Amino acid sequence: MSRTIVRLAGALLGAAVAFSSLPAQAADIVLGASVQLTGPESNTGRYYKDAYQFTVDKINEAGGVKVGNEQRKLALKIYDNQSDVNLSVRQYTQLVSKDKVDLLLGPFASNFALADSAVSEKYRIPMIQGGGASDQIFSRKFKYIFGTLAPASNYFGSTVEMLTKLDPAPKSVALLYADDAFDVSVADGTRPLLQKAGLTIAIDERYTSNASDFNSLLSQIKSANVDVVLVAGHETEILNFVRQAKSLAVAPKLYSFTVGVPSEDFRKALGADADYAFGMSAWLPSAELKDRWFGDAAKFAEAYKAKYNYDPDYHAASGAADVEALAQAIENAGTVDPAKVRDAIAALSFDSLYGKIAFAENGQINLPQTVIQVQGDKLAAVYGAKGFMEKPKYPMPAWDKR
């Protein structure tokens, strides 16, 4: 018995020695985020969770990220903030102080990014986020927050430019916006654009976020016989707005929304009632957008749809670009040291599936918005940097004339 035990112990020791002599595996680089997976913002929040995971998996399939002479894999740690901004701040604090993640990805929505970026700044851990566009996020001279959405103040820039070239020319505009950071920034930037274009702002109204009743505002629009309605809000608000516009037979010549139109779910929810709606997008799945990991944006969109069974819009594309930007910055820095990665992010200039990633001094990129419109069963790119692309369906007919 004793000889058997000795032989067994010797065998185990030999195995242990053999195992310890194997090459050490480099630890995963952990990217942390708090995202809206439940609650009122979850329908858009899932784009970020899915895009983050999809891109991490793609990079890992290609061998991971080269850090100096090591090849290291990426890993994700994601919490559900339940669409609660205070919970999101606590979760980001836990990610950096207790979980010790290496780098940060962002949440959805400007009010979340505005609050959560204070955590990344305090702990000096870089955060790249594609969910918050409010100018307020980038006006504080923070050094550790970067964003891949264009400035909210110029979301309607291409739309206003298009308005000046329509026939018959619209003259009056209703500007409606929710009372959160993103939508206030949109409104603040849109007013001077409208004034410069010679358009009259007939109605300028701020409403409470998550509002469900737009009857009063729609009655004002109908009474004023406004030509154009521009709405900055959340997807559920826009759905309610369109449904109630139909109920009250309010049909201006054109209406455009900051969110919703690019989303497959939005168009499915409204069905034929989504027809004629204008929106904007900083990204379309073009094969011309070449990408190191996916090949191009069209291949990314095809593979994404196959995996998640819904079409990616600019939210998903910007989320994927966030992961790619962190991976590229790590390789450029040759380390995961937060301060060095931060400097590498600030110096980035590379082509991604989302477009050119090169951050301005304030940490934000500025991709031009393409005006899009629901035209029957398709989403048409109508107006861009070079003018009209496809003919817009304009003016919008009365609801009973469709």
C-alpha positions as CSV (number, residue, x, y, z in Angstrom):
1,M,0.0,0.0,0.0
2,S,2.7,2.4,1.0
3,R,4.7,1.7,-2.3
4,T,1.5,2.3,-4.3
5,I,0.9,5.7,-2.5
6,V,4.5,6.7,-3.2
7,R,4.2,5.8,-6.9
8,L,0.9,7.7,-7.1
9,A,2.4,10.7,-5.4
10,G,5.3,10.6,-7.7
11,A,3.1,10.5,-10.7
12,L,1.0,13.4,-9.5
13,L,4.2,15.5,-8.8
14,G,5.4,14.7,-12.3
15,A,2.2,15.8,-13.8
16,A,2.3,19.0,-11.8
17,V,5.8,19.7,-12.9
18,A,4.9,19.0,-16.5
19,F,1.9,21.3,-16.3
20,S,3.8,24.2,-14.7
21,S,6.4,23.9,-17.5
22,L,3.8,24.7,-20.2
23,P,3.9,28.2,-21.6
24,A,2.0,30.6,-19.4
25,Q,-1.3,31.8,-20.9
26,A,-1.7,35.6,-21.0
27,A,-4.7,36.8,-19.0
28,D,-7.7,38.0,-20.9
29,I,-8.1,41.8,-21.4
30,V,-11.4,42.5,-19.7
31,L,-13.7,45.2,-21.1
32,G,-16.4,46.4,-18.7
33,A,-19.8,48.0,-19.4
34,S,-23.1,48.7,-17.8
35,V,-25.9,48.5,-20.4
36,Q,-29.7,48.8,-20.4
37,L,-30.8,45.1,-20.8
38,T,-34.1,45.6,-19.1
39,G,-36.4,48.6,-18.5
40,P,-37.6,51.2,-21.0
41,E,-34.3,51.7,-22.7
42,S,-33.6,47.9,-23.2
43,N,-34.8,47.7,-26.8
44,T,-31.8,49.9,-27.9
45,G,-29.5,48.8,-25.1
46,R,-29.4,45.3,-26.5
47,Y,-27.8,46.7,-29.7
48,Y,-24.7,47.6,-27.6
49,K,-24.6,44.3,-25.6
50,D,-24.9,42.3,-28.8
51,A,-22.5,44.4,-30.8
52,Y,-19.9,44.3,-28.0
53,Q,-20.1,40.5,-27.8
54,F,-20.2,40.0,-31.5
55,T,-17.0,42.1,-32.0
56,V,-15.1,40.6,-29.1
57,D,-15.8,37.2,-30.5
58,K,-14.7,38.2,-34.0
59,I,-11.4,39.7,-32.8
60,N,-10.8,36.6,-30.6
61,E,-11.5,34.3,-33.6
62,A,-8.7,36.2,-35.4
63,G,-6.3,35.5,-32.6
64,G,-7.1,38.3,-30.2
65,V,-5.1,41.5,-29.6
66,K,-1.3,41.7,-29.9
67,V,0.1,43.4,-26.9
68,G,3.9,43.7,-27.3
69,N,5.1,40.1,-28.0
70,E,1.9,38.5,-26.6
71,Q,-1.3,37.6,-28.2
72,R,-4.2,38.1,-25.8
73,K,-7.9,37.5,-25.9
74,L,-10.6,40.0,-25.0
75,A,-13.3,39.3,-22.5
76,L,-16.5,41.2,-21.5
77,K,-18.0,41.9,-18.2
78,I,-21.5,43.5,-18.6
79,Y,-24.0,44.5,-15.9
80,D,-27.6,45.3,-16.5
81,N,-28.3,48.8,-15.3
82,Q,-32.1,48.2,-15.7
83,S,-32.4,51.6,-17.4
84,D,-31.5,53.3,-14.1
85,V,-28.8,55.9,-14.4
86,N,-27.9,55.9,-10.7
87,L,-27.5,52.1,-10.8
88,S,-25.3,52.5,-13.9
89,V,-23.0,54.8,-12.0
90,R,-22.7,52.3,-9.1
91,Q,-22.0,49.5,-11.6
92,Y,-19.2,51.4,-13.4
93,T,-17.7,52.2,-10.0
94,Q,-17.8,48.4,-9.2
95,L,-16.3,47.5,-12.5
96,V,-13.2,49.7,-12.0
97,S,-12.8,49.5,-8.2
98,K,-13.7,45.9,-7.4
99,D,-13.8,43.9,-10.6
100,K,-10.6,45.6,-11.8
101,V,-11.6,45.6,-15.5
102,D,-8.9,46.9,-17.8
103,L,-10.9,49.3,-20.0
104,L,-14.5,50.5,-20.3
105,L,-17.2,50.5,-23.0
106,G,-20.2,52.7,-22.6
107,P,-23.9,52.5,-22.0
108,F,-26.7,53.7,-24.2
109,A,-28.1,57.2,-24.0
110,S,-26.5,60.6,-23.3
111,N,-27.7,61.0,-19.8
112,F,-26.1,57.7,-18.9
113,A,-22.9,58.5,-20.6
114,L,-22.8,61.9,-19.0
115,A,-23.0,60.4,-15.5
116,D,-20.9,57.3,-16.1
117,S,-18.0,59.2,-17.8
118,A,-17.4,60.9,-14.4
119,V,-16.4,57.4,-13.1
120,S,-14.0,56.8,-15.9
121,E,-12.5,60.2,-15.4
122,K,-12.2,59.8,-11.6
123,Y,-10.4,56.5,-11.9
124,R,-8.5,57.4,-15.1
125,I,-9.8,54.4,-17.0
126,P,-10.5,55.1,-20.7
127,M,-14.1,54.7,-21.8
128,I,-15.1,54.6,-25.5
129,Q,-18.9,54.8,-25.9
130,G,-21.2,54.9,-29.0
131,G,-24.4,55.6,-27.1
132,G,-24.2,59.2,-26.0
133,A,-24.0,62.1,-28.4
134,S,-24.9,65.1,-26.2
135,D,-22.4,68.0,-26.5
136,Q,-22.5,68.2,-22.7
137,I,-20.5,65.0,-22.4
138,F,-17.6,66.4,-24.3
139,S,-17.7,70.0,-23.1
140,R,-16.1,69.3,-19.6
141,K,-12.6,68.8,-20.9
142,F,-12.5,65.3,-19.6
143,K,-9.5,63.2,-20.8
144,Y,-10.8,59.7,-20.5
145,I,-14.1,59.7,-22.4
146,F,-14.4,59.2,-26.1
147,G,-17.5,59.0,-28.3
148,T,-18.3,57.5,-31.7
149,L,-21.6,59.3,-32.2
150,A,-21.7,62.7,-34.0
151,P,-22.5,65.7,-31.9
152,A,-26.2,65.9,-31.0
153,S,-26.2,69.6,-31.9
154,N,-25.8,68.7,-35.5
155,Y,-28.1,65.7,-35.8
156,F,-30.6,67.6,-37.8
157,G,-27.9,69.4,-39.8
158,S,-28.3,67.4,-43.0
159,T,-32.1,67.4,-42.6
160,V,-32.3,71.2,-42.4
161,E,-30.0,71.5,-45.4
162,M,-32.4,69.2,-47.3
163,L,-35.4,71.3,-46.3
164,T,-34.0,74.3,-48.2
165,K,-33.9,72.2,-51.4
166,L,-37.4,70.7,-51.4
167,D,-40.2,71.6,-53.7
168,P,-42.6,73.0,-52.5
169,A,-40.3,74.7,-50.1
170,P,-41.4,74.4,-46.4
171,K,-41.7,77.6,-44.5
172,S,-42.6,76.8,-40.9
173,V,-41.2,74.2,-38.4
174,A,-42.3,72.7,-35.1
175,L,-39.3,71.7,-33.0
176,L,-40.2,69.2,-30.2
177,Y,-37.7,67.7,-27.8
178,A,-37.5,65.7,-24.6
179,D,-36.0,67.1,-21.5
180,D,-32.8,64.9,-21.3
181,A,-29.2,65.8,-22.2
182,F,-29.2,64.5,-25.7
183,D,-32.5,66.0,-26.9
184,V,-31.8,69.4,-25.3
185,S,-28.5,69.4,-27.2
186,V,-30.3,68.5,-30.4
187,A,-32.7,71.4,-29.9
188,D,-30.0,73.9,-29.0
189,G,-28.1,73.1,-32.1
190,T,-31.1,72.9,-34.4
191,R,-32.5,76.4,-33.7
192,P,-29.7,78.4,-35.2
193,L,-29.6,76.0,-38.2
194,L,-33.3,76.6,-38.9
195,Q,-32.9,80.4,-38.4
196,K,-29.9,80.5,-40.8
197,A,-31.9,78.5,-43.4
198,G,-34.7,81.1,-43.2
199,L,-37.3,78.8,-41.7
200,T,-39.8,80.0,-39.1
201,I,-39.9,78.2,-35.8
202,A,-43.6,78.3,-35.3
203,I,-43.6,75.9,-32.3
204,D,-40.7,75.2,-29.9
205,E,-41.7,72.9,-27.1
206,R,-39.9,70.8,-24.6
207,Y,-41.7,67.7,-23.2
208,T,-41.1,65.3,-20.4
209,S,-39.0,62.2,-21.2
210,N,-41.0,59.0,-21.5
211,A,-44.2,61.1,-22.3
212,S,-47.0,59.0,-23.7
213,D,-49.6,61.8,-24.5
214,F,-48.8,64.1,-27.5
215,N,-52.4,65.1,-28.2
216,S,-51.9,68.7,-27.0
217,L,-48.7,69.2,-29.0
218,L,-50.3,67.6,-32.1
219,S,-53.3,69.9,-31.7
220,Q,-51.0,72.9,-31.7
221,I,-49.3,71.6,-34.8
222,K,-52.6,71.1,-36.6
223,S,-53.9,74.5,-35.6
224,A,-50.7,76.3,-36.7
225,N,-50.7,74.4,-40.0
226,V,-47.0,73.7,-39.6
227,D,-45.1,72.4,-42.7
228,V,-42.3,70.4,-40.9
229,V,-42.2,68.7,-37.6
230,L,-38.8,67.8,-36.1
231,V,-38.9,65.6,-33.0
232,A,-35.9,64.7,-30.7
233,G,-36.9,62.0,-28.4
234,H,-36.8,58.3,-27.5
235,E,-38.2,55.5,-29.7
236,T,-41.2,54.8,-27.5
237,E,-42.1,58.5,-27.6
238,I,-41.8,58.6,-31.4
239,L,-44.1,55.5,-31.7
240,N,-46.7,57.2,-29.6
241,F,-46.3,60.5,-31.5
242,V,-46.9,58.8,-34.9
243,R,-49.9,56.7,-33.7
244,Q,-51.5,59.8,-32.2
245,A,-50.8,61.9,-35.3
246,K,-52.7,59.4,-37.3
247,S,-55.6,59.3,-34.8
248,L,-55.8,63.1,-34.9
249,A,-55.3,63.3,-38.7
250,V,-52.2,65.5,-38.3
251,A,-50.1,65.2,-41.4
252,P,-47.5,68.0,-42.0
253,K,-45.6,68.0,-45.3
254,L,-42.7,66.2,-43.5
255,Y,-41.8,64.9,-40.1
256,S,-38.4,63.7,-39.0
257,F,-37.2,61.9,-35.9
258,T,-33.8,61.6,-34.2
259,V,-34.4,57.9,-33.4
260,G,-36.6,55.1,-34.6
261,V,-36.5,55.3,-38.4
262,P,-33.2,53.3,-38.7
263,S,-34.6,50.6,-36.4
264,E,-36.2,47.5,-37.9
265,D,-38.3,47.1,-34.7
266,F,-39.6,50.6,-35.1
267,R,-40.7,50.0,-38.6
268,K,-42.3,46.7,-37.7
269,A,-44.2,48.3,-34.8
270,L,-45.8,50.9,-37.0
271,G,-46.2,48.8,-40.2
272,A,-47.6,50.9,-43.1
273,D,-47.9,53.9,-40.7
274,A,-44.1,54.2,-40.7
275,D,-44.2,55.2,-44.4
276,Y,-42.9,58.7,-45.2
277,A,-41.1,59.1,-41.9
278,F,-37.7,60.8,-42.1
279,G,-34.8,60.1,-39.8
280,M,-31.0,60.2,-40.0
281,S,-28.1,57.8,-39.6
282,A,-24.3,58.3,-39.4
283,W,-23.9,54.7,-40.8
284,L,-25.3,52.5,-43.5
285,P,-24.1,49.0,-44.2
286,S,-22.0,49.8,-47.2
287,A,-19.4,47.5,-48.8
288,E,-17.3,50.6,-49.3
289,L,-16.6,50.8,-45.5
290,K,-13.6,48.5,-45.3
291,D,-12.8,46.9,-42.0
292,R,-9.8,44.9,-40.6
293,W,-11.9,42.3,-38.8
294,F,-15.2,41.9,-40.7
295,G,-14.0,42.8,-44.2
296,D,-16.5,45.5,-44.7
297,A,-19.7,47.0,-43.2
298,A,-22.0,44.9,-45.5
299,K,-20.4,41.7,-44.3
300,F,-20.7,42.8,-40.7
301,A,-24.4,43.6,-41.2
302,E,-25.0,40.2,-42.9
303,A,-23.2,38.2,-40.2
304,Y,-24.9,40.3,-37.4
305,K,-28.3,39.6,-38.8
306,A,-27.6,35.9,-39.1
307,K,-26.5,35.7,-35.4
308,Y,-29.1,37.9,-33.7
309,N,-32.0,37.8,-36.2
310,Y,-32.4,41.5,-36.5
311,D,-30.7,44.1,-38.7
312,P,-28.0,46.3,-37.1
313,D,-28.4,50.0,-37.2
314,Y,-26.0,52.8,-36.4
315,H,-26.2,52.0,-32.6
316,A,-24.8,48.5,-33.3
317,A,-22.2,49.7,-35.7
318,S,-21.0,52.4,-33.3
319,G,-20.9,49.8,-30.5
320,A,-18.8,47.5,-32.7
321,A,-16.5,50.4,-33.6
322,D,-16.0,51.1,-29.9
323,V,-14.6,47.6,-29.3
324,E,-12.4,47.9,-32.4
325,A,-11.1,51.2,-31.3
326,L,-10.0,49.8,-27.9
327,A,-8.4,46.8,-29.6
328,Q,-6.5,49.1,-32.1
329,A,-5.4,51.4,-29.3
330,I,-4.1,48.6,-27.1
331,E,-2.0,47.3,-30.1
332,N,-0.7,50.8,-30.8
333,A,0.2,51.3,-27.2
334,G,1.7,47.9,-26.8
335,T,0.2,47.7,-23.3
336,V,-3.1,47.8,-21.4
337,D,-1.8,50.5,-19.1
338,P,-4.8,52.9,-18.9
339,A,-2.9,56.1,-19.3
340,K,-1.0,54.8,-22.3
341,V,-4.1,53.3,-23.9
342,R,-5.8,56.6,-23.4
343,D,-3.1,58.5,-25.3
344,A,-3.2,55.9,-28.1
345,I,-7.0,56.3,-28.3
346,A,-6.6,60.1,-28.7
347,A,-4.1,59.5,-31.5
348,L,-6.2,56.9,-33.4
349,S,-6.8,57.2,-37.1
350,F,-8.0,54.0,-38.8
351,D,-10.8,52.7,-41.0
352,S,-13.5,50.7,-39.4
353,L,-16.9,49.1,-40.4
354,Y,-18.4,52.3,-39.0
355,G,-16.2,54.8,-40.9
356,K,-13.0,56.7,-40.1
357,I,-12.2,56.6,-36.4
358,A,-10.2,59.7,-35.5
359,F,-11.2,61.6,-32.3
360,A,-11.2,65.4,-32.1
361,E,-9.5,67.1,-29.2
362,N,-12.7,66.9,-27.1
363,G,-12.9,63.1,-27.6
364,Q,-15.7,63.0,-30.1
365,I,-15.8,62.1,-33.8
366,N,-18.0,63.9,-36.3
367,L,-19.4,61.6,-39.0
368,P,-21.9,63.3,-41.4
369,Q,-25.6,62.3,-41.0
370,T,-27.4,60.8,-44.0
371,V,-31.1,61.6,-44.2
372,I,-33.1,58.4,-44.5
373,Q,-36.8,57.8,-45.2
374,V,-39.2,54.9,-44.9
375,Q,-40.5,54.4,-48.4
376,G,-42.9,51.5,-48.4
377,D,-41.1,48.3,-47.6
378,K,-37.6,49.8,-47.8
379,L,-35.4,52.3,-46.0
380,A,-34.1,54.8,-48.5
381,A,-30.9,56.9,-48.2
382,V,-32.3,60.3,-49.4
383,Y,-29.8,63.1,-48.7
384,G,-26.1,63.2,-47.8
385,A,-23.0,65.2,-48.1
386,K,-23.2,65.3,-51.9
387,G,-26.9,66.2,-52.0
388,F,-29.9,64.1,-52.9
389,M,-29.3,60.4,-53.2
390,E,-32.7,58.9,-53.8
391,K,-35.8,61.0,-54.4
392,P,-37.7,61.7,-51.2
393,K,-41.4,61.0,-50.9
394,Y,-42.6,64.5,-50.3
395,P,-44.9,66.1,-49.3
396,M,-46.5,63.6,-47.0
397,P,-50.1,63.0,-47.9
398,A,-53.0,63.2,-45.5
399,W,-53.6,59.9,-43.6
400,D,-56.8,59.2,-45.4
401,K,-55.2,59.7,-48.8
402,R,-52.5,57.0,-48.4
